[in-house]
Amino acid sequence: MSDPWVALEPGADPAERVRALRCAHETFTAAGTVPRPVRSVVADSWRRSARAGVGPDGTASVELTDGDLGSYRAEHPLAPVMPLFRELMGTFAADGEHLLAVCDAQGRLLWVEGHRAVRRRADGMNFVPGARWAESAVGTNAPGTAVALDRPVQVFAAEHFIRRVQPWTCAAAPVHDPRTGRVLGAVDITGGDGLAHPHSLGFVQAVARAAESQLALLAPARGTADTLELTALGRDEAQLLAGGRKIRLSRRHSEILVLLAHRPEGLTGDELLCALYEDESVTPVTLRAELARLRRLLGPGLLASRPYRLTAAVESDVAVVERRLETGAVMAAVAAYAGPLLPGSGAPAVARLRRRLADGLRTALIARRDPDLLADWAHAPWGEDDLDVWRALAAVRPTAPVRARLDELECELSAPTGWARSAPR
C-alpha cells in the first residue's frame, strides 16, 4: 500500500502516540500546518475538513429520525446485506466492545449496532442511526472519509478532526454496487484502542467484498433483455447493462442512448441529427453509420428505426434523479447524482439535459438551505465554482473558509472578462 498504517508500531505506547497526534492536531487547528508525523491520508483529510468549515468542537447532526429513517433504510440498496454484516461482524463487535456501523454514500449512518455500553457512549457524540458523518460535516472519520475517497480508511484516536471523537478508533471500507461500480455506502467498525491494528482494516475490507458478492447474487436478473440499465452521470462514456452484458459505450453512442432513453417514443433522423450535432454540415449518412455501429453493438432487436427508438424499457440514473426531484426527495436525488450528465459532451440536446438536471438540483438545494447538502455540492468538482451555491452556503454556515471561498468567487466575477474564470457546466 502507498500509505501504510503507521499509527502504532508493534510494542509502541498508544498513549504516547495519542499525545503526539493531539499535539499535531492542535498545531494544525491553530496554525493550519500539519506536522510530519501525521499520515498523508489524515493530513489531506484535515485540510478538506478545514476547507469545508468543520470546527474541532463541532458535532454530528441527526437528519433522519423515526419513520423517515425506517423507510429510507428499508429502501436502501445495502438493506439486503445487513444480515451478512451482522453474521460476520456482530459477535466481533459485541465481544470486543465495538460497534458495527453502516452508512450511505453521503455519510449518513443507517445502522449502528453492537455492545450496549459502547452504544450509550457513542450516543454522546451523536454516532447514532440517522446522523450525518460525512467528512464535510464532521471532519476526518473512517466512514465519512472512506466514502469521500472511495477507499478503505482507518482513523486512530486524535487523527479524528473533531475533539470529542478522539477517544475512538475506527476502520471502514466502501461498498460498491457490483453492477455499476457506484459507491453505495461503507461498513465500519468503531471502538477503542483495540482496533488500532492493521488487521482491523483488512477485516472490514473483507466484509465489504463479501457484501458486494452477496449483492451480485441477490440481483442476477437486473440488466436482462427485458430492461436496459444506463449509467451516464459523472462519466464521459456511459455504461449499459443489456442482456446480462456490461457494455461501455463510445461518447457518440452514449449521447444517442441518453437521448433515446429520454424520448422513449423515439426520434426521427432529422431530430436526432439536430440533437447531436452543432455542425449543420454533418450529413444524415454520418448519423446512419453511427446508428448502424450502435445496432451491431447492442445486438439484434434493441434499436428500431422510423423513428429511432429502443425496443426495451430503459432505467437510467438520470431518470432516477428526475423522479426524486419531482417528488421533493431532495436528499435522495442528491444521493443518486454522481456528477454532470456526460460532462464532456457538446451535443446540443445533451447539454440542455445536463443543465436542466444540474439546475434543478441546485435550485432544490438552495431552497432547502441544508448546510451539509450545500457543502457537499460546493466541495464537489462540479460545484467548486458555483457562486449561487456558495452564497447559499455562506448564508447558513458563515465560517471563515466558506466566506473566503465566496469572496474569491465574487472577486473573479467582478474582474475584467479576460481575467475571470468561467465555471464549467
Disulfide bonds with the S-S distance in Angstrom:
none
